[in-house]
């Protein structure tokens, strides 16, 4: 019964989002809460409180950038529907997850965890919580919170690299022009060349990166530089002939202002 009622709430929230836009605009921002179990600015709006029939509460929480809850436990569990912004979620002893609008987090009963806004984005969610009172623990340390920066960058870079393969398959040179650094280099089995020649090759179809199946991705962050290793199977059309090869592709990105630019891309053919 509880699951059926909860599903109905989720469906209503989804319909409201499609009709109105951002979900969090449906409700008032709520009251700013005292900094007892969190750091930074947090606002809370109680949508529905538990009663003798429904044993869960529904509330919307809005976090200013950098705001975060202390470590805590939900004895009866909690689900978070992210409606806006970018935030972090971490369970004790596990890696930090970067979460965004549209994600759903299931906070398991009895598991120590924390969640809050990212360093530079607001964070809004609707929380569905079993009525047993939350058990609050210690504050999240600066070291714990700041470790999320690398996790956020890795997720963004991984997504950018994935999108790049699609742009290359689509021969979308407008987006690739913006992505490639002016001094970028591309290392292929047939030679090495710069941005202008790579763009011309893609646009003309001399090399068509038709489909890249990504098997494994790893990212290493070094200050304003990100190195991405992609193990892929690439279906390409070269000189009118369709070929399939396994590659380890090394991509180097450098940050310029708020944007990441590709500085180099090299293909190493794998035997297996």
Buried (B, 14 or more C-beta within 10 A) or exposed (E): EEEEEBEEBBEEBEEBBEEEEEBBBBBEEBEEBEEEBBBBBBBBBEBEEBEEEBEBBBBBBBBBBBBBBBBBBBEBBBBBBBBBBBBBBBBEEEEBBBBBBEBEBEBEEEBBBBBBBBEEBBBBBBBBBBEBEBEBBEBBEEEBBEBBBBBBBBBBBBEBBBEBBEBBBEBBBEBBEEBBBEEBBBBBEEEEBBBEEBBEBBEEEEBBBBBBEBEEBEBEBEEEEBBBBBBBBBBBBBEEEEEEBBBBBBBBBBBEEEEBBBBBBBBEEEEE
